[in-house]
Amino acid sequence: MKIALVTDAWHPQVNGVVRTLETVISELRQGGHEVDVTSPDQFPSMPAPSYPEIRLAFTGMRGLATRLERFAPDTIHIATEGPLGWAARHYCLRRKLPFTTAYHTQFPDYVARRTGMPASLFWPMIRRFHAPAVRTMVATETIRAELTAQGIGPLHHWSRGVDVGTFHPDHAPPDLFFTLPRPIQLYVGRVAVEKNIEEFLSNTHPGSKVVVGCGPALERLQAQFPQAHFLGKQSGHALAACYAGADVFVFPSKTDTFGLVMIESLACGTPVAAYPVPGPLDVLQPQSGAMAERLEDAIAEALRLDRRRCHALGRAFTWAASADQFLDGLAPMARAMIPEELVRASA
C-alpha cells in the first residue's frame, strides 16, 4: 500500500509523536508498504512562538497538491492539527478524498497552559479539524472517552510500542548515578511548561532528581532548581541506561494522551510514579506503577514495586502490533469517498 503521511511534528523535534511516527513508518516499510512523509522540513517555515524547536510550515495548496499527486497514494493519513495538517485536510475535502487523522496531543490543554485561557475555547477547532475524517486514531480508552464526549468520532484504537532491543534492564547506569543519593528519581521528556516538571522538581521525597531532555523551559528550571541534575538530550542506549539506573521514573504531566516514556522506563525495569490522569490511567497497572494526587505518595509506593514485573509489563507493548493497528485504521481511497454534505459542512 502507498501511504501518504502528513505531519507537522518531525525532526529536529524530539518527542513522543515524532518517535511514534518514525518507528511505525519503519515497521510499515519493513512490511513492504511505501510511505511518503510530508513534513515541515520540506517547506519554508518559522519557529513557533515561545517554542523554536517546533517549525511552522508555510505552504500553498499547489505545493502540497503537487507532492501528493506525484506520489499517488492509496490512502492519506493526517497526523497533526498544524499548518500542514490543515492544508492536507483542505486538499482532501476539495477532491472528496477519504482520509484519517490522529489525536496525539492534548492541544486544548497545552494551549491553555501556555496562554492562561480555558481549554474549552480551543475544542471547537479540534472538532472541526477531525469532523470529516473517516476515523480518528487514539492511543487509549481514556482519550477515546474524552473525544467521544467532545463529539469527535468515529475513533480507532492505535497503541504504542517499545524497542526492546534498546530498552531493557541490562544497561550499566551512567557514572553520575553512582555518586547521587538514592533513590534516583528520573524525568525524561520535553522540558516545557505543559509537562508540569516543576511539580516533579518540587516534590519533597528524599533522594536525587534527574531530568533528561531539552525544551524552552530548560534554562528557567536549571536556575530555579540548582540541586537537580539536568543531563540534556539522550537517546538510544544512553537513554536506556538512564532509565535502567534510576530507582523510579516520575511522570508529572497531566496533559499527555499516552506517555511513551512510561513504557520505555518499564521495559528497563523501572517503576513509574504519576498522577491519576489520562495516559497513566491507561498504561500503568498496580504491578508497574503508582498513581496519587501527591507525587510524594506515588513515588513512595512505586519504589516498593517488583522491577522484574515492571520489565515484563513494559516489553508487552510492541511496535509491530502498533503498526498493524495503524494499518487497520487507514481508509483506502478505493473503498470510500467523503459524502458531499460532509464536505460542505466541514470546509
C-alpha positions in Angstrom: 0.0 0.0 0.0 1.2 3.5 -0.8 0.6 5.6 2.3 0.9 9.4 2.3 1.5 10.7 5.9 1.3 14.4 6.6 2.7 15.7 9.8 3.7 19.0 11.4 5.7 17.1 14.1 9.0 15.9 12.7 12.8 16.2 13.1 14.5 18.0 14.6 11.7 17.8 17.2 12.3 15.1 19.9 9.0 14.0 21.4 6.7 11.0 21.6 4.8 12.0 18.4 7.9 12.0 16.2 9.3 8.8 17.8 5.9 7.1 17.3 5.6 8.2 13.6 9.2 7.3 12.6 9.1 3.9 14.3 5.7 2.9 12.8 6.9 4.1 9.4 9.9 1.9 9.7 7.7 -1.1 10.6 5.4 -0.3 7.7 8.3 -0.1 5.2 9.8 -3.4 6.5 6.4 -4.9 5.8 6.6 -3.8 2.2 4.5 -0.7 2.3 5.6 2.5 0.7 5.3 5.6 2.9 5.8 9.2 1.8 6.2 11.7 4.6 5.2 15.4 4.1 6.8 17.4 6.9 7.9 21.0 7.8 11.5 20.5 6.7 10.3 20.3 3.0 8.8 23.8 3.1 9.8 27.4 4.2 9.0 27.6 7.9 9.2 29.7 11.0 9.8 28.8 14.6 6.7 28.5 16.8 6.3 31.4 19.2 8.0 30.5 22.5 8.9 27.1 21.2 11.6 27.4 18.5 12.1 23.6 18.2 8.8 23.4 16.5 8.7 24.7 12.9 5.5 26.0 11.4 5.5 25.3 7.7 4.3 27.8 5.0 2.9 26.0 2.0 0.3 26.9 -0.6 -2.2 24.3 -1.8 -0.3 23.9 -5.0 3.0 22.7 -3.4 1.2 20.2 -1.2 -1.1 19.0 -4.0 1.9 18.5 -6.3 3.6 16.4 -3.8 0.6 14.2 -3.1 -0.4 13.8 -6.7 3.1 12.9 -7.7 3.1 10.1 -5.1 -0.4 9.0 -6.0 -1.2 7.4 -2.6 -3.7 4.7 -1.9 -4.5 6.3 1.4 -3.8 9.6 3.2 -3.2 10.0 7.0 -3.0 13.4 8.6 -1.1 13.1 11.9 -1.3 16.6 13.4 -3.6 19.7 13.6 -0.9 22.1 12.4 -0.5 24.2 9.2 0.4 21.1 7.1 -2.4 19.1 8.6 -5.0 21.8 7.8 -3.6 22.1 4.2 -3.8 18.4 3.7 -7.4 18.3 5.1 -8.4 21.1 2.7 -6.8 19.2 -0.2 -8.7 16.0 0.6 -12.0 17.9 1.1 -11.7 19.7 -2.3 -11.2 16.3 -4.0 -13.7 14.4 -1.8 -10.9 12.0 -0.8 -11.2 10.0 2.4 -8.5 10.4 5.0 -7.7 9.5 8.6 -6.4 11.7 11.4 -4.8 11.0 14.8 -5.2 12.7 18.2 -1.6 12.7 19.5 -1.6 15.8 21.7 -4.0 17.3 24.2 -3.8 20.5 22.2 -6.6 22.4 24.1 -4.8 21.7 27.4 -1.4 22.6 26.0 -2.5 25.9 24.7 -4.5 26.6 27.9 -1.3 26.1 29.9 0.7 28.5 27.7 -1.9 31.2 27.4 -3.9 31.1 30.6 -7.1 30.8 28.6 -9.6 28.0 29.2 -9.2 24.8 27.2 -12.9 25.0 26.2 -12.1 27.8 23.8 -9.9 25.5 21.7 -12.1 22.4 21.4 -14.3 23.8 18.6 -11.2 24.0 16.4 -10.3 20.4 17.2 -13.8 19.2 16.5 -13.8 21.0 13.2 -10.4 19.6 12.2 -11.3 15.9 12.8 -15.0 16.0 11.7 -14.5 15.0 8.1 -12.0 12.2 8.8 -13.2 8.7 8.1 -11.8 7.8 11.6 -9.5 9.5 14.2 -6.9 7.3 15.8 -6.5 7.4 19.6 -4.0 5.7 21.9 -6.0 5.0 25.0 -9.5 4.4 26.2 -9.5 7.4 28.5 -8.7 9.7 25.5 -11.4 7.8 23.5 -14.0 8.7 26.2 -12.9 12.3 26.2 -13.1 12.7 22.5 -16.4 11.0 22.4 -17.7 13.4 25.0 -16.4 16.2 22.7 -18.4 14.9 19.8 -15.3 13.6 17.9 -15.5 10.2 16.0 -15.6 7.6 14.7 -12.5 6.6 16.7 -9.9 3.8 16.1 -7.5 2.3 18.7 -3.8 2.8 17.9 -1.5 2.0 20.8 2.3 2.4 21.1 5.3 0.2 21.4 8.8 -0.2 22.8 12.1 -1.1 21.1 13.0 -4.0 23.4 16.4 -4.3 21.7 17.3 -0.9 23.2 15.1 -0.6 26.3 15.9 -3.4 28.7 17.3 -3.7 32.3 20.8 -4.8 31.3 22.4 -1.4 31.0 25.1 -0.1 33.2 23.9 3.1 34.9 25.6 6.4 33.9 28.7 7.2 36.0 26.8 10.1 37.6 24.3 7.8 39.2 26.9 6.1 41.3 27.5 9.4 43.1 24.0 10.5 43.7 22.0 10.0 46.9 19.3 7.3 46.4 16.5 7.0 45.4 17.2 8.5 42.0 14.0 10.0 40.6 14.1 10.4 36.8 12.1 12.5 34.4 12.5 12.1 30.6 10.8 14.2 28.0 10.3 17.7 26.6 11.3 20.4 29.1 8.3 22.6 28.7 5.6 24.2 30.8 2.8 21.8 29.8 4.8 18.8 31.1 4.4 20.1 34.7 8.1 19.4 35.6 8.0 22.0 38.4 5.8 19.6 40.3 8.4 16.8 39.9 11.3 19.0 40.9 9.4 20.5 43.9 8.3 17.1 45.4 9.8 16.5 48.9 10.6 12.8 48.7 14.2 12.2 49.7 16.8 11.4 47.0 18.1 12.9 43.8 16.2 14.3 40.9 17.4 13.9 37.3 16.0 15.5 34.2 16.7 14.2 30.7 15.6 16.3 27.8 15.6 19.7 26.3 13.0 22.4 25.7 12.0 26.0 26.1 11.8 25.8 29.9 15.2 24.3 30.4 17.2 27.4 31.4 14.5 28.6 33.8 14.2 25.3 35.5 18.0 25.0 35.8 18.1 28.3 37.6 15.1 27.6 39.7 16.2 24.1 40.8 20.0 24.1 41.0 20.0 21.0 43.2 18.6 18.9 40.3 20.7 17.3 37.6 20.0 18.2 34.0 21.5 15.8 31.5 20.2 17.3 28.3 19.1 15.2 25.3 19.9 11.5 25.5 18.9 8.8 23.1 19.4 5.1 22.3 21.4 3.1 24.8 22.5 6.2 26.7 18.8 7.0 27.4 18.1 3.3 28.3 20.9 3.4 30.8 19.3 6.4 32.5 16.0 4.5 32.8 17.7 1.3 34.0 19.8 3.2 36.5 17.0 5.1 38.1 15.0 3.9 41.1 11.7 5.4 39.9 10.5 7.2 36.8 8.3 10.2 37.6 5.7 11.2 35.0 4.3 14.5 36.2 2.4 15.5 33.1 -1.4 15.9 33.2 -1.9 16.7 29.5 -0.4 13.7 27.6 -2.5 11.3 25.6 -0.3 8.3 26.2 3.2 8.8 27.6 5.7 6.7 25.5 8.4 7.3 28.1 6.5 5.4 30.7 6.6 2.1 28.8 10.3 2.7 27.9 11.0 3.0 31.6 9.0 -0.1 32.4 10.8 -2.1 29.7 14.0 -1.1 31.5 12.6 -2.5 34.8 12.0 0.9 36.4 8.5 1.6 38.0 6.6 4.7 37.3 5.0 7.3 39.6 2.4 9.6 38.2 -0.9 11.5 38.7 -4.1 9.5 38.1 -4.8 11.2 34.7 -5.2 10.1 31.1 -2.1 8.3 30.0 -1.0 6.8 33.3 -4.6 5.6 34.0 -4.4 3.6 30.7 -0.8 2.5 30.7 0.0 1.6 34.3 -1.1 -1.4 36.3 -0.8 -1.8 40.1 2.3 -4.0 39.5 4.1 -1.5 37.3 3.3 2.0 38.6 1.7 4.0 41.3 -0.7 7.0 40.9 -1.7 9.5 43.6 -2.7 13.1 43.9 0.6 13.8 45.7 3.7 12.8 43.8 5.5 12.0 47.0 2.9 9.3 47.8 3.1 7.9 44.3 6.9 7.8 44.4 7.0 6.1 47.8 4.5 3.4 46.6 6.3 2.9 43.2 9.6 2.3 45.0 8.2 -0.8 46.6 7.2 -2.5 43.2 9.0 -5.5 41.7 11.3 -4.3 38.9 11.1 -7.7 37.2 7.3 -7.4 36.9 7.7 -3.8 35.5 10.1 -5.2 32.8 7.6 -7.9 31.8 4.7 -5.5 31.5 6.7 -2.8 29.6 8.0 -5.2 26.9 4.4 -6.4 26.2 4.0 -3.2 24.2 5.3 -3.9 20.7 5.8 -1.6 17.6 4.7 -4.5 15.3 1.3 -4.5 17.0 1.2 -0.7 16.8 1.9 -0.7 13.1 -0.8 -3.4 12.5 -3.4 -1.3 14.4 -2.4 1.8 12.3 -2.8 -0.2 9.1 -6.3 -1.4 10.2 -7.4 2.1 10.8 -6.5 3.6 7.4 -9.1 4.5 4.8 -8.0 3.3 1.3 -9.4 5.6 -1.4 -10.8 2.7 -3.4 -13.3 1.9 -0.6 -14.8 5.3 0.3 -15.3 8.9 -0.7 -16.3 11.8 1.5 -20.0 12.5 1.2 -20.9 15.8 -0.4 -22.8 17.0 2.6 -19.9 16.4 4.9 -17.6 18.3 2.5 -19.8 21.3 2.7 -20.2 21.2 6.4 -16.5 20.8 7.1 -15.0 23.1 4.5 
